[in-house]
């Protein structure tokens, strides 16, 4: 069955089709039940009539008497009776044949039988009289029963058939009223502007529509979060990229105008440093954008020691150029469950910050530990550390420690904190007991490691 495309049309087709189907099944059951009950009733009347004739047979009746049964009733010609004595018809109705209505084949049998008489089907009841040689037959035409059955069903089914159109109209009205909240919801959403992500409010929504409204409002909330993250990313990128681009442009102009080779080389080196800073800033912004967009993590089992050792090797040239002592101590394997790319970004930001803000000749120590249930990563240095007031502001976007001369965007700590949260880990910032500077420790606890 091809259903209409509209929900209202589908409901109407299914409901009205179901009602008609149930109506037809009910009509069939009513027909069969009424027919059975009617047969039982009329059969009992035949048996009662035969009993009356048996009682009356004791009266003096001349042979082959024919009783006129022409009474003013439409069913009178459809009922007949016979009384046979010693094989001869002694009493019969005017419409009864002279031969027994139930042919005598062998022994006489009492009870009901359906026979053909004069081309018509008859229902006949036969019984013995008070004597063994007396037989009584009472019959009724089958079509009279059918006529009575039809008359009974007309009184029952015709009102039901006449009520079907009214039932269909009532069903259409009920379905139309039932889908009205859905239509209102569609109109409400269609009238919204592209930037209107406020929750959809519908007073007294149907129970079936409440989950749709909740899911829709949750979707709007997620879209709002992503949209705000995109706007922040755009604003952050414009804000932070303006400075290195301006510096690159200034150094390039100096290099173009400078005639002294040494000064030109200095300007070109400054231009390259500006490019490196811009590249690092773009990478940081891209990582932060991915974290805030709610992207799904690619969780795998990661060896934190191997990962940290690889990142330390990548940053070793920077530490050497700054004359820092870069050390790694790790227990292998040190497994945690997480996104390998984000964990690499976490380690890289922590180690890069330690290298960047430590003075020349300082030491930086990276350590990974595990006790089977928990795992941790710590990055400490022998630099000046941070004051308590500055430590409390770590993680704020674009926050940089006042007085620092190192280039940076202030996004590294935001990225670290977000990655830690996504991996259900904890981060602790304190003064290093062994080196005296700043120490950052990230812990993966049992069940999350």
KASULSUL-V788701 format. One record per run of one state. SS is the DSSP state (a for helix, b for strand, c for the rest). FROM is the first residue (numbers start at 1). LEN is the number of residues. Records with the same first field share a line. If there is no record, write none. Layout:
# KASULSUL-V788701
SS = FROM-LEN, FROM-LEN
This chain:
# KASULSUL-V788701
c = 1-6, 57-8, 68-8, 86-2, 94-17, 118-2, 129-5, 179-1, 191-16, 258-3, 293-6, 322-3, 331-4, 357-6, 371-4, 382-6, 392-20, 423-3, 432-6, 445-5
a = 7-50, 76-3, 142-37, 180-11, 207-51, 261-32, 304-18, 340-17, 388-4, 412-11
b = 65-3, 79-7, 88-6, 111-7, 120-9, 134-8, 299-5, 325-6, 335-5, 363-8, 375-7, 426-6, 438-7
